[in-house]
Amino acid sequence: MPRPRVVVLAGKELFDSFFATEQRKQLRRLLEWQRDASPKLTPALVKRLATAQALITTWDSPRFTEDLLQLAPQLRIISHCGGEVKSRFARRLFDRLTITAAPEPMAKATAELGAAFLLYCARNVDFYRSQLRKPSNKIYQAMHLHGGTDTLIGREVAMIGFGRIGRALADLLRPFDVRWQIYDPYTPRGLAKKYPAKFVSLAKLLPSANLLMISAALTGETRGLLNRQTLSRLPDGATVINIARGGIVDLDALTNEVRRGRLRCALDVTDPNEPLPLGHAMRKLPGAILTPHVAGSFRQVRREMAQVVIDDLERFFRGNTVKNRVTSGMLDRMT
């Protein structure tokens, strides 16, 4: 039988970062594929879509409206190398096509960065670094005489969102005996039996959240959840850690709090201001730790995501059920 025709929507460099040599061989064995680097609908891409039975999409792919159904009349499945699909495809497409995502490989990697941020902030490393930049050794004497109180061991940590990433983070930090206070109205409460966690309201969470981890999806409910008013409820000296989506936090409000020294932060995401403007205050403010959206983007994670995509395509075209389908009913609770 002829191999299914697939269009891979990615530039060469991005494609190579996802698909290793062996995975490209797998694609050739399973599929008749061609690559298109255009981030927009060009005449050449429209011509390719006309005969495509499947698409492999990436972060640089065009975003498709319902018109895709007319442009690609033979299209049956879209497999996305990533976790976020809601903003990439019109809602109706999820009902008319099989659309899959590959979020699982990113969860543990993102949780790893969350753990790094938590440890760095809980141990107050930035403070000690600043002390050692001074022409003084007083910090040694202070530690010698009084000791320190900075630790994550046995600490209570607040978390907003207890999905795939939040649970991976809780698993990574089990040896530290962290106790979690969690705000997530959609997570099954039975998970409190599997994790050292207590589910509370946002109103109860914020006033005692000295360390606040954000690992929620960006939805209509969570967009701007941490704004000027809610940030003001955090205790003085609290640290806001965001490994999820920047849109959950009002960046201007957080910047003001960090600028005046009341709050600190560790951010991997700042969307919609991403990349963060070169002159943005957060790039240099004391008390702000920033990374350029690196949590789930390292090469091995991309290889694993590519394998998830290949495996689901193989299942689909062999007539089996895919493992990572996203349906329209799932979208409201997804980023």
Secondary structure per residue as TSV (DSSP state, phi and psi in degrees):
chain	resnum	aa	ss	phi	psi
A	1	M	-	360.0	146.7
A	2	P	-	-65.9	145.8
A	3	R	-	-71.8	144.3
A	4	P	-	-60.3	144.5
A	5	R	E	-90.9	124.6
A	6	V	E	-127.7	137.5
A	7	V	E	-109.0	125.2
A	8	V	E	-98.4	120.1
A	9	L	E	-99.5	88.7
A	10	A	-	-165.9	144.8
A	11	G	-	-69.2	164.8
A	12	K	H	-60.0	-46.5
A	13	E	H	-63.9	-44.1
A	14	L	H	-66.3	-42.6
A	15	F	H	-58.8	-46.3
A	16	D	H	-64.5	-29.2
A	17	S	H	-72.0	-22.7
A	18	F	H	-92.3	-48.2
A	19	F	-	-105.3	110.5
A	20	A	-	-73.6	171.6
A	21	T	H	-55.6	-45.9
A	22	E	H	-64.9	-35.3
A	23	Q	H	-71.1	-33.5
A	24	R	H	-66.2	-35.2
A	25	K	H	-64.4	-39.8
A	26	Q	H	-60.1	-44.7
A	27	L	H	-58.7	-43.1
A	28	R	H	-66.0	-35.4
A	29	R	H	-69.1	-36.3
A	30	L	H	-91.0	-33.1
A	31	L	-	-136.2	153.5
A	32	E	E	-95.9	102.4
A	33	W	E	-121.8	152.9
A	34	Q	E	-139.8	153.5
A	35	R	E	-108.7	142.4
A	36	D	E	-131.3	124.0
A	37	A	-	-90.4	-2.6
A	38	S	-	-71.0	130.7
A	39	P	S	-81.9	-3.2
A	40	K	S	-131.7	169.3
A	41	L	-	-78.2	99.6
A	42	T	-	-96.6	163.7
A	43	P	H	-56.3	-38.2
A	44	A	H	-64.8	-41.0
A	45	L	H	-68.3	-41.4
A	46	V	H	-58.2	-39.4
A	47	K	H	-63.7	-41.2
A	48	R	H	-67.7	-38.0
A	49	L	H	-63.5	-29.2
A	50	A	T	-59.4	-27.1
A	51	T	T	-117.4	5.9
A	52	A	-	-76.2	135.8
A	53	Q	S	-100.2	-15.8
A	54	A	E	-151.7	153.9
A	55	L	E	-124.9	140.8
A	56	I	E	-109.8	118.8
A	57	T	E	-109.9	159.9
A	58	T	-	-137.9	-173.2
A	59	W	T	-63.9	-23.7
A	60	D	T	-99.4	9.8
A	61	S	S	-76.2	157.7
A	62	P	-	-61.1	156.5
A	63	R	-	-96.1	133.4
A	64	F	B	-108.7	136.0
A	65	T	-	-93.1	-174.8
A	66	E	T	-62.0	-19.6
A	67	D	T	-59.5	-18.7
A	68	L	H	-57.8	-32.1
A	69	L	H	-64.2	-30.2
A	70	Q	H	-85.1	-35.4
A	71	L	H	-69.8	-31.5
A	72	A	-	-127.7	73.7
A	73	P	T	-64.6	-19.3
A	74	Q	T	-97.5	-0.4
A	75	L	-	-67.4	134.1
A	76	R	-	-123.4	-28.1
A	77	I	E	-147.1	142.8
A	78	I	E	-122.2	126.1
A	79	S	E	-115.4	120.8
A	80	H	E	-101.8	128.6
A	81	C	S	-80.9	75.8
A	82	G	S	166.2	-177.5
A	83	G	S	-105.0	-26.7
A	84	E	-	-95.7	115.1
A	85	V	-	-123.2	-15.0
A	86	K	T	-58.9	-42.2
A	87	S	T	-85.5	-3.5
A	88	R	T	-95.2	-24.7
A	89	F	B	-134.2	136.9
A	90	A	-	-57.1	145.6
A	91	R	H	-56.0	-38.7
A	92	R	H	-62.0	-28.6
A	93	L	H	-63.6	-30.1
A	94	F	H	-68.2	-24.1
A	95	D	H	-87.5	-29.2
A	96	R	H	-92.8	-22.4
A	97	L	S	-126.2	164.3
A	98	T	E	-89.1	118.6
A	99	I	E	-119.2	124.7
A	100	T	E	-116.5	156.2
A	101	A	-	-127.7	175.2
A	102	A	-	-137.5	62.3
A	103	P	-	-82.1	-23.4
A	104	E	H	-57.3	-45.9
A	105	P	H	-60.3	-25.6
A	106	M	H	-78.4	-21.0
A	107	A	H	-61.5	-52.1
A	108	K	H	-67.3	-37.7
A	109	A	H	-65.2	-41.3
A	110	T	H	-66.4	-40.9
A	111	A	H	-61.7	-36.1
A	112	E	H	-59.5	-44.6
A	113	L	H	-65.8	-37.8
A	114	G	H	-59.6	-40.9
A	115	A	H	-65.5	-40.0
A	116	A	H	-63.0	-45.5
A	117	F	H	-61.1	-45.1
A	118	L	H	-61.7	-45.6
A	119	L	H	-64.4	-43.4
A	120	Y	H	-62.0	-44.2
A	121	C	H	-76.4	-40.9
A	122	A	H	-64.1	-35.5
A	123	R	T	-84.4	0.5
A	124	N	T	59.0	38.6
A	125	V	H	-60.5	-39.3
A	126	D	H	-59.2	-40.0
A	127	F	H	-62.5	-46.5
A	128	Y	H	-66.9	-35.4
A	129	R	H	-62.0	-42.8
A	130	S	H	-65.1	-35.9
A	131	Q	H	-66.5	-37.3
A	132	L	H	-78.7	-9.5
A	133	R	T	-82.7	-13.3
A	134	K	S	-81.5	153.3
A	135	P	S	-79.0	57.6
A	136	S	-	-156.7	150.5
A	137	N	-	-112.7	23.0
A	138	K	H	-61.9	-30.0
A	139	I	H	-63.9	-31.6
A	140	Y	H	-64.8	-42.9
A	141	Q	H	-66.0	-40.7
A	142	A	H	-62.1	-43.4
A	143	M	H	-67.0	-37.6
A	144	H	H	-64.4	-42.2
A	145	L	H	-82.8	-38.2
A	146	H	H	-115.9	-18.3
A	147	G	-	70.9	177.7
A	148	G	-	-114.8	165.5
A	149	T	-	-122.1	5.7
A	150	D	-	-86.4	117.0
A	151	T	-	-159.5	158.6
A	152	L	-	-100.3	-17.1
A	153	I	T	-64.1	123.3
A	154	G	T	72.3	11.2
A	155	R	-	-82.2	154.0
A	156	E	E	-93.9	127.7
A	157	V	E	-125.4	135.7
A	158	A	E	-90.6	145.1
A	159	M	E	-140.4	135.7
A	160	I	E	-106.8	113.8
A	161	G	-	96.7	119.7
A	162	F	-	-128.7	52.6
A	163	G	S	-90.3	-145.6
A	164	R	H	-57.0	-45.8
A	165	I	H	-72.3	-45.1
A	166	G	H	-59.6	-40.8
A	167	R	H	-69.9	-37.7
A	168	A	H	-62.9	-38.6
A	169	L	H	-65.4	-44.9
A	170	A	H	-60.8	-37.7
A	171	D	H	-66.1	-43.2
A	172	L	H	-60.7	-33.8
A	173	L	T	-99.4	11.4
A	174	R	G	-54.7	-40.5
A	175	P	G	-62.9	-15.9
A	176	F	G	-92.1	0.8
A	177	D	T	56.0	38.1
A	178	V	-	-69.7	139.0
A	179	R	E	-106.4	126.6
A	180	W	E	-103.6	131.0
A	181	Q	E	-106.2	119.4
A	182	I	E	-123.1	133.6
A	183	Y	E	-108.8	111.9
A	184	D	-	-162.2	98.5
A	185	P	T	-69.1	-8.6
A	186	Y	T	-108.2	-10.8
A	187	T	S	-76.9	135.3
A	188	P	-	-57.2	128.9
A	189	R	G	-67.4	-17.0
A	190	G	G	-63.2	-18.1
A	191	L	G	-65.6	-18.8
A	192	A	G	-63.5	-17.9
A	193	K	G	-81.7	-21.7
A	194	K	T	-97.3	-19.2
A	195	Y	S	-128.4	152.8
A	196	P	S	-75.5	69.5
A	197	A	E	-132.8	148.5
A	198	K	E	-128.7	130.1
A	199	F	E	-93.1	128.6
A	200	V	-	-136.0	169.3
A	201	S	-	-76.0	161.9
A	202	L	H	-63.5	-38.2
A	203	A	H	-61.2	-35.4
A	204	K	H	-81.3	-30.5
A	205	L	H	-67.7	-48.6
A	206	L	G	-63.0	-45.2
A	207	P	G	-61.3	-22.8
A	208	S	G	-111.8	11.8
A	209	A	-	-85.7	80.7
A	210	N	S	-70.5	-32.2
A	211	L	E	-122.6	116.8
A	212	L	E	-118.9	114.3
A	213	M	E	-99.0	130.2
A	214	I	E	-108.5	117.6
A	215	S	-	-137.4	29.2
A	216	A	-	-91.9	163.0
A	217	A	-	-75.5	155.3
A	218	L	-	-91.0	107.6
A	219	T	-	-126.7	-178.9
A	220	G	T	-60.5	-30.7
A	221	E	T	-78.6	-34.1
A	222	T	T	-94.6	-14.4
A	223	R	T	-61.0	124.1
A	224	G	T	68.5	19.9
A	225	L	-	-59.0	-40.2
A	226	L	B	-98.9	93.6
A	227	N	-	-112.4	-168.6
A	228	R	H	-57.4	-42.3
A	229	Q	H	-69.2	-48.4
A	230	T	H	-71.7	-35.4
A	231	L	H	-62.6	-32.8
A	232	S	T	-66.6	-18.1
A	233	R	T	-81.6	-13.2
A	234	L	S	-70.6	147.5
A	235	P	-	-68.2	154.0
A	236	D	T	-57.1	136.4
A	237	G	T	85.9	1.3
A	238	A	-	-67.7	155.9
A	239	T	E	-118.5	127.4
A	240	V	E	-99.5	121.4
A	241	I	E	-116.3	122.2
A	242	N	E	-122.2	111.4
A	243	I	S	-114.5	13.2
A	244	A	S	-104.2	-97.4
A	245	R	-	-132.9	135.9
A	246	G	G	-62.4	-30.0
A	247	G	G	-65.8	-11.9
A	248	I	G	-72.1	-24.5
A	249	V	B	-113.3	133.8
A	250	D	-	-73.1	104.6
A	251	L	H	-64.4	-37.9
A	252	D	H	-63.1	-43.5
A	253	A	H	-65.6	-42.0
A	254	L	H	-66.3	-40.4
A	255	T	H	-58.3	-42.5
A	256	N	H	-63.0	-40.3
A	257	E	H	-67.8	-39.2
A	258	V	H	-71.3	-39.6
A	259	R	H	-59.2	-39.6
A	260	R	T	-88.5	3.5
A	261	G	T	82.1	8.2
A	262	R	S	-79.8	-35.9
A	263	L	-	-123.1	161.6
A	264	R	E	-121.8	168.0
A	265	C	E	-152.6	157.5
A	266	A	E	-136.5	114.5
A	267	L	E	-125.7	129.0
A	268	D	S	-98.7	-14.9
A	269	V	-	-133.8	142.8
A	270	T	-	-139.1	14.5
A	271	D	T	-57.5	147.0
A	272	P	T	-82.2	-2.8
A	273	N	S	-86.4	65.8
A	274	E	-	-139.5	124.0
A	275	P	S	-61.7	147.4
A	276	L	-	-64.7	128.7
A	277	P	-	-51.7	143.9
A	278	L	T	-57.5	-33.0
A	279	G	T	-93.5	9.2
A	280	H	-	-67.8	137.6
A	281	A	G	-59.1	-32.6
A	282	M	G	-61.7	-22.3
A	283	R	G	-65.4	-25.0
A	284	K	T	-126.2	-5.2
A	285	L	-	-65.8	133.0
A	286	P	T	-59.8	139.5
A	287	G	T	92.1	-0.9
A	288	A	E	-117.7	125.4
A	289	I	E	-114.1	124.5
A	290	L	E	-128.2	140.6
A	291	T	-	-127.3	152.3
A	292	P	S	-88.1	63.2
A	293	H	S	55.9	54.5
A	294	V	-	-102.5	-6.8
A	295	A	T	-51.9	-52.7
A	296	G	T	-113.4	23.5
A	297	S	-	-107.7	7.9
A	298	F	S	-78.0	162.8
A	299	R	H	-57.3	-43.6
A	300	Q	H	-63.3	-36.7
A	301	V	H	-62.3	-41.0
A	302	R	H	-63.7	-40.0
A	303	R	H	-60.5	-42.5
A	304	E	H	-66.7	-37.6
A	305	M	H	-64.4	-42.0
A	306	A	H	-60.5	-39.1
A	307	Q	H	-66.8	-38.3
A	308	V	H	-58.6	-44.1
A	309	V	H	-62.7	-47.8
A	310	I	H	-60.6	-45.1
A	311	D	H	-62.7	-41.1
A	312	D	H	-68.9	-36.8
A	313	L	H	-63.9	-41.6
A	314	E	H	-63.8	-44.3
A	315	R	H	-58.7	-45.9
A	316	F	H	-60.6	-50.2
A	317	F	H	-77.5	-7.9
A	318	R	T	-95.0	2.3
A	319	G	T	86.0	14.9
A	320	N	-	-101.3	168.4
A	321	T	-	-78.5	131.2
A	322	V	-	-73.5	158.2
A	323	K	S	-95.2	-17.9
A	324	N	S	-127.6	37.8
A	325	R	B	-71.1	142.1
A	326	V	-	-110.6	124.4
A	327	T	-	-104.6	164.1
A	328	S	G	-62.2	-30.6
A	329	G	G	-68.5	-15.5
A	330	M	G	-89.6	-14.6
A	331	L	G	-67.1	-35.9
A	332	D	G	-64.0	-22.6
A	333	R	G	-106.2	13.4
A	334	M	-	-112.3	155.5
A	335	T	-	-65.0	360.0
